[in-house]
Amino acid sequence: MPLGYAGRNVTIYSDVLTAEISFLHKGQLIMLEAPDLGRNAREPRADARPDASPKGPITTAAELHFNRDYSPIVSSDGGFPEIFG
């Protein structure tokens, strides 16, 4: 499988008459070649996985619901909103 597809789900098509294996890429069937098993066993794997660590804090669904249900009682300037008089 091409390295650019690491971490993705693709549908593999197999032709039972010719034993060819292919996958769909932008509307075209791309034929896959049989790997060189000897070389494949000795070559180190390329790390093509996307970076698993997030780039900042993650806002979860639980946090969104909490912030909606329990909003601050003071406004951004430190005063109270109109509902408190």
N, CA, C and O atoms as a CHARMM CRD file, in Angstrom:
* protein
*
  340
    1    1 MET  N      0.85500  -1.17500   0.00000 PROA 1      0.00000
    2    1 MET  CA     0.00000   0.00000   0.00000 PROA 1      0.00000
    3    1 MET  C      0.89400   1.22700   0.00000 PROA 1      0.00000
    4    1 MET  O      1.89500   1.24300   0.71600 PROA 1      0.00000
    5    2 PRO  N      0.57400   2.25300  -0.77200 PROA 2      0.00000
    6    2 PRO  CA     1.38900   3.46600  -0.76700 PROA 2      0.00000
    7    2 PRO  C      1.44400   4.10000   0.62000 PROA 2      0.00000
    8    2 PRO  O      0.47800   4.04100   1.38100 PROA 2      0.00000
    9    3 LEU  N      2.58200   4.70500   0.93600 PROA 3      0.00000
   10    3 LEU  CA     2.82200   5.26700   2.25900 PROA 3      0.00000
   11    3 LEU  C      1.82900   6.36600   2.61600 PROA 3      0.00000
   12    3 LEU  O      1.52000   6.54100   3.79500 PROA 3      0.00000
   13    4 GLY  N      1.32500   7.10100   1.65200 PROA 4      0.00000
   14    4 GLY  CA     0.37500   8.17700   1.90900 PROA 4      0.00000
   15    4 GLY  C     -0.95100   7.71700   2.47800 PROA 4      0.00000
   16    4 GLY  O     -1.73500   8.53600   2.95800 PROA 4      0.00000
   17    5 TYR  N     -1.21300   6.43300   2.43100 PROA 5      0.00000
   18    5 TYR  CA    -2.46600   5.89800   2.94500 PROA 5      0.00000
   19    5 TYR  C     -2.32200   5.33900   4.35300 PROA 5      0.00000
   20    5 TYR  O     -3.24600   4.69200   4.84500 PROA 5      0.00000
   21    6 ALA  N     -1.21900   5.56200   5.00200 PROA 6      0.00000
   22    6 ALA  CA    -1.01400   5.05500   6.35900 PROA 6      0.00000
   23    6 ALA  C     -2.05900   5.65400   7.28900 PROA 6      0.00000
   24    6 ALA  O     -2.27700   6.86600   7.28700 PROA 6      0.00000
   25    7 GLY  N     -2.70000   4.81300   8.07900 PROA 7      0.00000
   26    7 GLY  CA    -3.69700   5.26200   9.04000 PROA 7      0.00000
   27    7 GLY  C     -5.07800   5.47100   8.44600 PROA 7      0.00000
   28    7 GLY  O     -5.98700   5.88100   9.16700 PROA 7      0.00000
   29    8 ARG  N     -5.27200   5.20700   7.16500 PROA 8      0.00000
   30    8 ARG  CA    -6.58000   5.39300   6.53400 PROA 8      0.00000
   31    8 ARG  C     -7.23000   4.04100   6.26800 PROA 8      0.00000
   32    8 ARG  O     -6.55200   3.01800   6.16300 PROA 8      0.00000
   33    9 ASN  N     -8.53900   4.05500   6.16300 PROA 9      0.00000
   34    9 ASN  CA    -9.28400   2.86000   5.77700 PROA 9      0.00000
   35    9 ASN  C     -9.57400   2.93700   4.28900 PROA 9      0.00000
   36    9 ASN  O    -10.09700   3.94400   3.81200 PROA 9      0.00000
   37   10 VAL  N     -9.24600   1.89900   3.55800 PROA 10     0.00000
   38   10 VAL  CA    -9.53600   1.83300   2.12600 PROA 10     0.00000
   39   10 VAL  C    -10.19000   0.49100   1.83700 PROA 10     0.00000
   40   10 VAL  O    -10.05400  -0.45700   2.61100 PROA 10     0.00000
   41   11 THR  N    -10.89300   0.41800   0.72500 PROA 11     0.00000
   42   11 THR  CA   -11.49700  -0.82800   0.28600 PROA 11     0.00000
   43   11 THR  C    -10.57000  -1.47400  -0.72900 PROA 11     0.00000
   44   11 THR  O    -10.18700  -0.85400  -1.72100 PROA 11     0.00000
   45   12 ILE  N    -10.21800  -2.71200  -0.47600 PROA 12     0.00000
   46   12 ILE  CA    -9.33600  -3.46200  -1.36000 PROA 12     0.00000
   47   12 ILE  C    -10.19400  -4.34000  -2.26800 PROA 12     0.00000
   48   12 ILE  O    -11.10400  -5.02500  -1.80200 PROA 12     0.00000
   49   13 TYR  N     -9.89700  -4.31500  -3.56800 PROA 13     0.00000
   50   13 TYR  CA   -10.60900  -5.12200  -4.54400 PROA 13     0.00000
   51   13 TYR  C     -9.68600  -6.23100  -5.02500 PROA 13     0.00000
   52   13 TYR  O     -8.51000  -5.99400  -5.30100 PROA 13     0.00000
   53   14 SER  N    -10.22500  -7.44600  -5.12300 PROA 14     0.00000
   54   14 SER  CA    -9.44700  -8.59300  -5.57600 PROA 14     0.00000
   55   14 SER  C    -10.14200  -9.21700  -6.77500 PROA 14     0.00000
   56   14 SER  O    -11.32700  -9.54600  -6.72000 PROA 14     0.00000
   57   15 ASP  N     -9.38900  -9.37600  -7.86100 PROA 15     0.00000
   58   15 ASP  CA    -9.90200 -10.03300  -9.06000 PROA 15     0.00000
   59   15 ASP  C     -9.59400 -11.51900  -8.93100 PROA 15     0.00000
   60   15 ASP  O     -8.43000 -11.91700  -8.97100 PROA 15     0.00000
   61   16 VAL  N    -10.62800 -12.34000  -8.77700 PROA 16     0.00000
   62   16 VAL  CA   -10.40900 -13.76100  -8.53000 PROA 16     0.00000
   63   16 VAL  C     -9.85700 -14.48700  -9.75500 PROA 16     0.00000
   64   16 VAL  O     -9.23500 -15.53900  -9.60500 PROA 16     0.00000
   65   17 LEU  N    -10.06300 -13.96000 -10.95400 PROA 17     0.00000
   66   17 LEU  CA    -9.57000 -14.62600 -12.15300 PROA 17     0.00000
   67   17 LEU  C     -8.07500 -14.36700 -12.37500 PROA 17     0.00000
   68   17 LEU  O     -7.33900 -15.27400 -12.76200 PROA 17     0.00000
   69   18 THR  N     -7.63200 -13.13900 -12.13200 PROA 18     0.00000
   70   18 THR  CA    -6.23400 -12.79200 -12.39800 PROA 18     0.00000
   71   18 THR  C     -5.41100 -12.67100 -11.12400 PROA 18     0.00000
   72   18 THR  O     -4.19100 -12.52100 -11.20500 PROA 18     0.00000
   73   19 ALA  N     -6.02900 -12.73000  -9.96000 PROA 19     0.00000
   74   19 ALA  CA    -5.37500 -12.58700  -8.64700 PROA 19     0.00000
   75   19 ALA  C     -4.75000 -11.20700  -8.46300 PROA 19     0.00000
   76   19 ALA  O     -3.84200 -11.03900  -7.64900 PROA 19     0.00000
   77   20 GLU  N     -5.23300 -10.22000  -9.21700 PROA 20     0.00000
   78   20 GLU  CA    -4.74800  -8.84600  -9.04300 PROA 20     0.00000
   79   20 GLU  C     -5.48700  -8.19500  -7.88600 PROA 20     0.00000
   80   20 GLU  O     -6.67500  -8.43700  -7.67000 PROA 20     0.00000
   81   21 ILE  N     -4.76800  -7.37000  -7.15100 PROA 21     0.00000
   82   21 ILE  CA    -5.35000  -6.65400  -6.01500 PROA 21     0.00000
   83   21 ILE  C     -5.21500  -5.16500  -6.30400 PROA 21     0.00000
   84   21 ILE  O     -4.16500  -4.70000  -6.75000 PROA 21     0.00000
   85   22 SER  N     -6.29300  -4.41900  -6.04400 PROA 22     0.00000
   86   22 SER  CA    -6.28800  -2.98400  -6.32100 PROA 22     0.00000
   87   22 SER  C     -7.12000  -2.25900  -5.27700 PROA 22     0.00000
   88   22 SER  O     -7.82200  -2.88000  -4.47900 PROA 22     0.00000
   89   23 PHE  N     -7.03000  -0.93000  -5.29800 PROA 23     0.00000
   90   23 PHE  CA    -7.85700  -0.10200  -4.43500 PROA 23     0.00000
   91   23 PHE  C     -8.29000   1.12200  -5.21500 PROA 23     0.00000
   92   23 PHE  O     -7.68600   1.46300  -6.23200 PROA 23     0.00000
   93   24 LEU  N     -9.33500   1.78200  -4.74100 PROA 24     0.00000
   94   24 LEU  CA    -9.90700   2.93000  -5.43100 PROA 24     0.00000
   95   24 LEU  C     -9.25000   4.20800  -4.94900 PROA 24     0.00000
   96   24 LEU  O     -9.21900   4.48300  -3.75000 PROA 24     0.00000
   97   25 HSD  N     -8.71300   5.00600  -5.90000 PROA 25     0.00000
   98   25 HSD  CA    -8.07300   6.27800  -5.58800 PROA 25     0.00000
   99   25 HSD  C     -8.57800   7.31700  -6.57300 PROA 25     0.00000
  100   25 HSD  O     -8.27600   7.24900  -7.76400 PROA 25     0.00000
  101   26 LYS  N     -9.35800   8.29300  -6.07100 PROA 26     0.00000
  102   26 LYS  CA    -9.91700   9.37000  -6.89300 PROA 26     0.00000
  103   26 LYS  C    -10.63100   8.83400  -8.12800 PROA 26     0.00000
  104   26 LYS  O    -10.47600   9.36500  -9.22800 PROA 26     0.00000
  105   27 GLY  N    -11.41300   7.77600  -7.93400 PROA 27     0.00000
  106   27 GLY  CA   -12.21400   7.23300  -9.01700 PROA 27     0.00000
  107   27 GLY  C    -11.49200   6.24700  -9.91200 PROA 27     0.00000
  108   27 GLY  O    -12.10300   5.72500 -10.84400 PROA 27     0.00000
  109   28 GLN  N    -10.22800   5.97000  -9.67300 PROA 28     0.00000
  110   28 GLN  CA    -9.48000   5.02900 -10.49400 PROA 28     0.00000
  111   28 GLN  C     -9.01900   3.85200  -9.64900 PROA 28     0.00000
  112   28 GLN  O     -8.65500   4.01700  -8.48500 PROA 28     0.00000
  113   29 LEU  N     -9.03500   2.66100 -10.24300 PROA 29     0.00000
  114   29 LEU  CA    -8.50000   1.49100  -9.56000 PROA 29     0.00000
  115   29 LEU  C     -6.98100   1.49100  -9.72300 PROA 29     0.00000
  116   29 LEU  O     -6.47600   1.50800 -10.84500 PROA 29     0.00000
  117   30 ILE  N     -6.26300   1.47200  -8.62100 PROA 30     0.00000
  118   30 ILE  CA    -4.80600   1.44100  -8.61600 PROA 30     0.00000
  119   30 ILE  C     -4.37700   0.01600  -8.27300 PROA 30     0.00000
  120   30 ILE  O     -4.76800  -0.52800  -7.24000 PROA 30     0.00000
  121   31 MET  N     -3.57800  -0.57400  -9.14100 PROA 31     0.00000
  122   31 MET  CA    -3.11600  -1.94300  -8.92700 PROA 31     0.00000
  123   31 MET  C     -2.01100  -1.95800  -7.87600 PROA 31     0.00000
  124   31 MET  O     -1.12200  -1.10800  -7.88700 PROA 31     0.00000
  125   32 LEU  N     -2.07400  -2.91700  -6.98200 PROA 32     0.00000
  126   32 LEU  CA    -1.04400  -3.09600  -5.96600 PROA 32     0.00000
  127   32 LEU  C     -0.11000  -4.21700  -6.39300 PROA 32     0.00000
  128   32 LEU  O     -0.55400  -5.26500  -6.86300 PROA 32     0.00000
  129   33 GLU  N      1.18200  -3.98700  -6.22500 PROA 33     0.00000
  130   33 GLU  CA     2.18200  -4.99500  -6.56200 PROA 33     0.00000
  131   33 GLU  C      2.44300  -5.88100  -5.35300 PROA 33     0.00000
  132   33 GLU  O      2.27300  -5.45200  -4.21100 PROA 33     0.00000
  133   34 ALA  N      2.85300  -7.10700  -5.60500 PROA 34     0.00000
  134   34 ALA  CA     3.21200  -8.01300  -4.51400 PROA 34     0.00000
  135   34 ALA  C      4.49700  -7.50300  -3.86000 PROA 34     0.00000
  136   34 ALA  O      5.41200  -7.08000  -4.56600 PROA 34     0.00000
  137   35 PRO  N      4.58400  -7.53300  -2.54500 PROA 35     0.00000
  138   35 PRO  CA     5.78800  -7.02400  -1.87700 PROA 35     0.00000
  139   35 PRO  C      6.95300  -8.00500  -2.01400 PROA 35     0.00000
  140   35 PRO  O      6.75400  -9.20800  -2.17800 PROA 35     0.00000
  141   36 ASP  N      8.15500  -7.47200  -1.94400 PROA 36     0.00000
  142   36 ASP  CA     9.36100  -8.30300  -1.86200 PROA 36     0.00000
  143   36 ASP  C      9.49200  -8.70100  -0.39500 PROA 36     0.00000
  144   36 ASP  O      9.92200  -7.89700   0.43200 PROA 36     0.00000
  145   37 LEU  N      9.12700  -9.93000  -0.07300 PROA 37     0.00000
  146   37 LEU  CA     9.04100 -10.33900   1.32200 PROA 37     0.00000
  147   37 LEU  C     10.39700 -10.34700   2.01800 PROA 37     0.00000
  148   37 LEU  O     10.46600 -10.06900   3.21500 PROA 37     0.00000
  149   38 GLY  N     11.45800 -10.65400   1.31300 PROA 38     0.00000
  150   38 GLY  CA    12.79200 -10.62800   1.91200 PROA 38     0.00000
  151   38 GLY  C     13.20900  -9.22300   2.28500 PROA 38     0.00000
  152   38 GLY  O     13.68700  -8.99000   3.39500 PROA 38     0.00000
  153   39 ARG  N     13.03700  -8.29500   1.38100 PROA 39     0.00000
  154   39 ARG  CA    13.38800  -6.89500   1.65400 PROA 39     0.00000
  155   39 ARG  C     12.44200  -6.28500   2.68300 PROA 39     0.00000
  156   39 ARG  O     12.86100  -5.49300   3.52700 PROA 39     0.00000
  157   40 ASN  N     11.17500  -6.65400   2.60900 PROA 40     0.00000
  158   40 ASN  CA    10.18300  -6.13300   3.53300 PROA 40     0.00000
  159   40 ASN  C     10.49500  -6.54000   4.96900 PROA 40     0.00000
  160   40 ASN  O     10.19300  -5.79500   5.90100 PROA 40     0.00000
  161   41 ALA  N     11.09000  -7.70400   5.15700 PROA 41     0.00000
  162   41 ALA  CA    11.40600  -8.18100   6.50100 PROA 41     0.00000
  163   41 ALA  C     12.60100  -7.44500   7.10000 PROA 41     0.00000
  164   41 ALA  O     12.71200  -7.35700   8.32300 PROA 41     0.00000
  165   42 ARG  N     13.50200  -6.91000   6.26300 PROA 42     0.00000
  166   42 ARG  CA    14.71700  -6.27100   6.76600 PROA 42     0.00000
  167   42 ARG  C     14.62300  -4.75200   6.85900 PROA 42     0.00000
  168   42 ARG  O     15.32100  -4.14700   7.67300 PROA 42     0.00000
  169   43 GLU  N     13.78400  -4.12500   6.05100 PROA 43     0.00000
  170   43 GLU  CA    13.69300  -2.66700   6.01100 PROA 43     0.00000
  171   43 GLU  C     12.93700  -2.14200   7.23100 PROA 43     0.00000
  172   43 GLU  O     11.90300  -2.69700   7.60200 PROA 43     0.00000
  173   44 PRO  N     13.44100  -1.08100   7.85400 PROA 44     0.00000
  174   44 PRO  CA    12.69100  -0.49000   8.97200 PROA 44     0.00000
  175   44 PRO  C     11.42900   0.19800   8.45800 PROA 44     0.00000
  176   44 PRO  O     11.37700   0.67000   7.32200 PROA 44     0.00000
  177   45 ARG  N     10.45100   0.24200   9.29000 PROA 45     0.00000
  178   45 ARG  CA     9.17800   0.87400   8.92800 PROA 45     0.00000
  179   45 ARG  C      9.30600   2.39100   9.01900 PROA 45     0.00000
  180   45 ARG  O      9.92700   2.92700   9.93700 PROA 45     0.00000
  181   46 ALA  N      8.70800   3.06300   8.05300 PROA 46     0.00000
  182   46 ALA  CA     8.64300   4.52000   8.09600 PROA 46     0.00000
  183   46 ALA  C      7.54400   4.91700   9.05900 PROA 46     0.00000
  184   46 ALA  O      6.49100   4.28000   9.09700 PROA 46     0.00000
  185   47 ASP  N      7.77300   5.95600   9.83400 PROA 47     0.00000
  186   47 ASP  CA     6.77200   6.42000  10.77900 PROA 47     0.00000
  187   47 ASP  C      5.91100   7.46100  10.07600 PROA 47     0.00000
  188   47 ASP  O      6.21700   8.65300  10.10300 PROA 47     0.00000
  189   48 ALA  N      4.83500   7.00500   9.44900 PROA 48     0.00000
  190   48 ALA  CA     3.96400   7.88900   8.68400 PROA 48     0.00000
  191   48 ALA  C      2.68700   8.21900   9.42800 PROA 48     0.00000
  192   48 ALA  O      1.77300   8.82000   8.86400 PROA 48     0.00000
  193   49 ARG  N      2.61700   7.83000  10.69700 PROA 49     0.00000
  194   49 ARG  CA     1.40800   8.12300  11.46100 PROA 49     0.00000
  195   49 ARG  C      1.32400   9.61500  11.75400 PROA 49     0.00000
  196   49 ARG  O      2.34300  10.25500  12.01200 PROA 49     0.00000
  197   50 PRO  N      0.12300  10.17100  11.71800 PROA 50     0.00000
  198   50 PRO  CA    -0.01000  11.57400  12.09900 PROA 50     0.00000
  199   50 PRO  C      0.35200  11.75700  13.56800 PROA 50     0.00000
  200   50 PRO  O      0.23200  10.83100  14.37000 PROA 50     0.00000
  201   51 ASP  N      0.79000  12.95100  13.90600 PROA 51     0.00000
  202   51 ASP  CA     1.17900  13.24400  15.28300 PROA 51     0.00000
  203   51 ASP  C     -0.01400  13.04300  16.20400 PROA 51     0.00000
  204   51 ASP  O     -1.05600  13.67500  16.03100 PROA 51     0.00000
  205   52 ALA  N      0.14300  12.16500  17.17900 PROA 52     0.00000
  206   52 ALA  CA    -0.96300  11.82400  18.06700 PROA 52     0.00000
  207   52 ALA  C     -1.18500  12.86800  19.15100 PROA 52     0.00000
  208   52 ALA  O     -2.26500  12.93200  19.73700 PROA 52     0.00000
  209   53 SER  N     -0.17300  13.68700  19.42400 PROA 53     0.00000
  210   53 SER  CA    -0.32700  14.67300  20.48700 PROA 53     0.00000
  211   53 SER  C     -1.03300  15.91000  19.95800 PROA 53     0.00000
  212   53 SER  O     -0.64200  16.44200  18.91900 PROA 53     0.00000
  213   54 PRO  N     -2.05700  16.37600  20.64700 PROA 54     0.00000
  214   54 PRO  CA    -2.76900  17.57100  20.19600 PROA 54     0.00000
  215   54 PRO  C     -1.89300  18.81800  20.34400 PROA 54     0.00000
  216   54 PRO  O     -0.95100  18.84000  21.13700 PROA 54     0.00000
  217   55 LYS  N     -2.21400  19.83500  19.58000 PROA 55     0.00000
  218   55 LYS  CA    -1.44200  21.07300  19.58900 PROA 55     0.00000
  219   55 LYS  C     -1.89700  22.05900  20.65100 PROA 55     0.00000
  220   55 LYS  O     -1.33100  23.14800  20.75100 PROA 55     0.00000
  221   56 GLY  N     -2.86000  21.72700  21.41400 PROA 56     0.00000
  222   56 GLY  CA    -3.35100  22.61900  22.46100 PROA 56     0.00000
  223   56 GLY  C     -4.44300  21.92200  23.24800 PROA 56     0.00000
  224   56 GLY  O     -4.70800  20.73900  23.03000 PROA 56     0.00000
  225   57 PRO  N     -5.08000  22.64100  24.16100 PROA 57     0.00000
  226   57 PRO  CA    -6.14100  22.00100  24.93500 PROA 57     0.00000
  227   57 PRO  C     -7.32600  21.63200  24.04400 PROA 57     0.00000
  228   57 PRO  O     -7.68000  22.36600  23.12200 PROA 57     0.00000
  229   58 ILE  N     -7.91400  20.50900  24.33000 PROA 58     0.00000
  230   58 ILE  CA    -9.05400  20.02000  23.56700 PROA 58     0.00000
  231   58 ILE  C    -10.32900  20.35700  24.31700 PROA 58     0.00000
  232   58 ILE  O    -10.42200  20.12800  25.52300 PROA 58     0.00000
  233   59 THR  N    -11.30400  20.89600  23.61700 PROA 59     0.00000
  234   59 THR  CA   -12.61000  21.16400  24.21000 PROA 59     0.00000
  235   59 THR  C    -13.48700  19.95000  23.94900 PROA 59     0.00000
  236   59 THR  O    -13.85800  19.67600  22.80700 PROA 59     0.00000
  237   60 THR  N    -13.81400  19.23000  25.00300 PROA 60     0.00000
  238   60 THR  CA   -14.62000  18.02100  24.86400 PROA 60     0.00000
  239   60 THR  C    -16.10400  18.35200  24.88600 PROA 60     0.00000
  240   60 THR  O    -16.50000  19.46400  25.23500 PROA 60     0.00000
  241   61 ALA  N    -16.91500  17.38200  24.51200 PROA 61     0.00000
  242   61 ALA  CA   -18.36400  17.56300  24.54500 PROA 61     0.00000
  243   61 ALA  C    -18.84500  17.81200  25.97200 PROA 61     0.00000
  244   61 ALA  O    -19.75800  18.60700  26.19700 PROA 61     0.00000
  245   62 ALA  N    -18.22800  17.13100  26.93000 PROA 62     0.00000
  246   62 ALA  CA   -18.62200  17.32800  28.32800 PROA 62     0.00000
  247   62 ALA  C    -18.33500  18.76100  28.76800 PROA 62     0.00000
  248   62 ALA  O    -19.14100  19.36700  29.47400 PROA 62     0.00000
  249   63 GLU  N    -17.19900  19.30200  28.35800 PROA 63     0.00000
  250   63 GLU  CA   -16.86400  20.67600  28.72000 PROA 63     0.00000
  251   63 GLU  C    -17.81800  21.66800  28.06500 PROA 63     0.00000
  252   63 GLU  O    -18.21600  22.64800  28.69400 PROA 63     0.00000
  253   64 LEU  N    -18.18700  21.42800  26.81600 PROA 64     0.00000
  254   64 LEU  CA   -19.14300  22.30300  26.13800 PROA 64     0.00000
  255   64 LEU  C    -20.49000  22.31500  26.84900 PROA 64     0.00000
  256   64 LEU  O    -21.08000  23.38000  27.03100 PROA 64     0.00000
  257   65 HSD  N    -20.98600  21.14900  27.25400 PROA 65     0.00000
  258   65 HSD  CA   -22.26500  21.07600  27.96400 PROA 65     0.00000
  259   65 HSD  C    -22.16400  21.72600  29.34600 PROA 65     0.00000
  260   65 HSD  O    -23.09800  22.39900  29.78100 PROA 65     0.00000
  261   66 PHE  N    -21.04900  21.53100  30.03000 PROA 66     0.00000
  262   66 PHE  CA   -20.86600  22.15100  31.34000 PROA 66     0.00000
  263   66 PHE  C    -20.87000  23.67500  31.20300 PROA 66     0.00000
  264   66 PHE  O    -21.53800  24.36600  31.97200 PROA 66     0.00000
  265   67 ASN  N    -20.12800  24.19700  30.22900 PROA 67     0.00000
  266   67 ASN  CA   -20.07000  25.64900  30.03200 PROA 67     0.00000
  267   67 ASN  C    -21.42800  26.22000  29.63800 PROA 67     0.00000
  268   67 ASN  O    -21.75600  27.34900  30.00400 PROA 67     0.00000
  269   68 ARG  N    -22.21200  25.45100  28.89900 PROA 68     0.00000
  270   68 ARG  CA   -23.54400  25.91800  28.52600 PROA 68     0.00000
  271   68 ARG  C    -24.47100  25.94600  29.73600 PROA 68     0.00000
  272   68 ARG  O    -25.22000  26.90500  29.92400 PROA 68     0.00000
  273   69 ASP  N    -24.42200  24.89500  30.55800 PROA 69     0.00000
  274   69 ASP  CA   -25.33200  24.78500  31.69500 PROA 69     0.00000
  275   69 ASP  C    -24.90700  25.62600  32.89300 PROA 69     0.00000
  276   69 ASP  O    -25.75700  26.08900  33.65400 PROA 69     0.00000
  277   70 TYR  N    -23.62000  25.82500  33.06900 PROA 70     0.00000
  278   70 TYR  CA   -23.10500  26.55200  34.23300 PROA 70     0.00000
  279   70 TYR  C    -22.20900  27.69700  33.77600 PROA 70     0.00000
  280   70 TYR  O    -20.99700  27.67700  33.99200 PROA 70     0.00000
  281   71 SER  N    -22.81000  28.67600  33.15300 PROA 71     0.00000
  282   71 SER  CA   -22.02400  29.81600  32.66300 PROA 71     0.00000
  283   71 SER  C    -21.60000  30.70700  33.84100 PROA 71     0.00000
  284   71 SER  O    -22.21400  30.64200  34.90500 PROA 71     0.00000
  285   72 PRO  N    -20.56900  31.53100  33.66900 PROA 72     0.00000
  286   72 PRO  CA   -20.08800  32.38800  34.75600 PROA 72     0.00000
  287   72 PRO  C    -21.16000  33.39700  35.18400 PROA 72     0.00000
  288   72 PRO  O    -21.97900  33.82100  34.36800 PROA 72     0.00000
  289   73 ILE  N    -21.15000  33.78000  36.47800 PROA 73     0.00000
  290   73 ILE  CA   -22.14300  34.74900  36.95900 PROA 73     0.00000
  291   73 ILE  C    -21.63500  36.17400  36.82400 PROA 73     0.00000
  292   73 ILE  O    -22.40300  37.11500  37.02500 PROA 73     0.00000
  293   74 VAL  N    -20.36100  36.36000  36.48900 PROA 74     0.00000
  294   74 VAL  CA   -19.82800  37.70400  36.24500 PROA 74     0.00000
  295   74 VAL  C    -19.45600  37.81900  34.77700 PROA 74     0.00000
  296   74 VAL  O    -19.09200  36.82700  34.14400 PROA 74     0.00000
  297   75 SER  N    -19.54700  39.03100  34.23300 PROA 75     0.00000
  298   75 SER  CA   -19.19800  39.24700  32.83700 PROA 75     0.00000
  299   75 SER  C    -17.67800  39.36800  32.69200 PROA 75     0.00000
  300   75 SER  O    -16.94800  39.30800  33.68200 PROA 75     0.00000
  301   76 SER  N    -17.21800  39.53500  31.48200 PROA 76     0.00000
  302   76 SER  CA   -15.78200  39.58600  31.22300 PROA 76     0.00000
  303   76 SER  C    -15.11100  40.80900  31.87200 PROA 76     0.00000
  304   76 SER  O    -13.90600  40.78500  32.12300 PROA 76     0.00000
  305   77 ASP  N    -15.87300  41.86900  32.14200 PROA 77     0.00000
  306   77 ASP  CA   -15.28700  43.05600  32.79300 PROA 77     0.00000
  307   77 ASP  C    -15.41100  43.00600  34.32000 PROA 77     0.00000
  308   77 ASP  O    -15.03700  43.96500  34.99600 PROA 77     0.00000
  309   78 GLY  N    -15.92900  41.90600  34.87100 PROA 78     0.00000
  310   78 GLY  CA   -16.02400  41.73200  36.31100 PROA 78     0.00000
  311   78 GLY  C    -17.36000  42.17400  36.88700 PROA 78     0.00000
  312   78 GLY  O    -17.60500  41.96900  38.07600 PROA 78     0.00000
  313   79 GLY  N    -18.21700  42.76300  36.09700 PROA 79     0.00000
  314   79 GLY  CA   -19.52700  43.20100  36.59900 PROA 79     0.00000
  315   79 GLY  C    -20.54900  42.08900  36.48000 PROA 79     0.00000
  316   79 GLY  O    -20.29300  41.04600  35.87800 PROA 79     0.00000
  317   80 PHE  N    -21.71000  42.33000  37.06500 PROA 80     0.00000
  318   80 PHE  CA   -22.77800  41.34400  36.99600 PROA 80     0.00000
  319   80 PHE  C    -23.66700  41.63900  35.80900 PROA 80     0.00000
  320   80 PHE  O    -23.89200  42.80400  35.48100 PROA 80     0.00000
  321   81 PRO  N    -24.18400  40.59400  35.15100 PROA 81     0.00000
  322   81 PRO  CA   -25.10100  40.81300  34.02700 PROA 81     0.00000
  323   81 PRO  C    -26.40900  41.43900  34.51500 PROA 81     0.00000
  324   81 PRO  O    -26.67800  41.50300  35.71400 PROA 81     0.00000
  325   82 GLU  N    -27.18800  41.88500  33.58300 PROA 82     0.00000
  326   82 GLU  CA   -28.44600  42.57600  33.87500 PROA 82     0.00000
  327   82 GLU  C    -29.44000  41.70600  34.64200 PROA 82     0.00000
  328   82 GLU  O    -30.30100  42.25400  35.33100 PROA 82     0.00000
  329   83 ILE  N    -29.36200  40.40600  34.55800 PROA 83     0.00000
  330   83 ILE  CA   -30.35500  39.56100  35.22600 PROA 83     0.00000
  331   83 ILE  C    -30.22800  39.62800  36.74500 PROA 83     0.00000
  332   83 ILE  O    -31.16800  39.26400  37.45100 PROA 83     0.00000
  333   84 PHE  N    -29.08200  40.08800  37.26700 PROA 84     0.00000
  334   84 PHE  CA   -28.91000  40.19400  38.70600 PROA 84     0.00000
  335   84 PHE  C    -29.23400  41.59800  39.21100 PROA 84     0.00000
  336   84 PHE  O    -29.07300  41.87300  40.40000 PROA 84     0.00000
  337   85 GLY  N    -29.67100  42.46000  38.35800 PROA 85     0.00000
  338   85 GLY  CA   -30.13800  43.76300  38.82000 PROA 85     0.00000
  339   85 GLY  C    -29.13800  44.78600  38.73100 PROA 85     0.00000
  340   85 GLY  O    -29.39800  45.93500  39.08800 PROA 85     0.00000
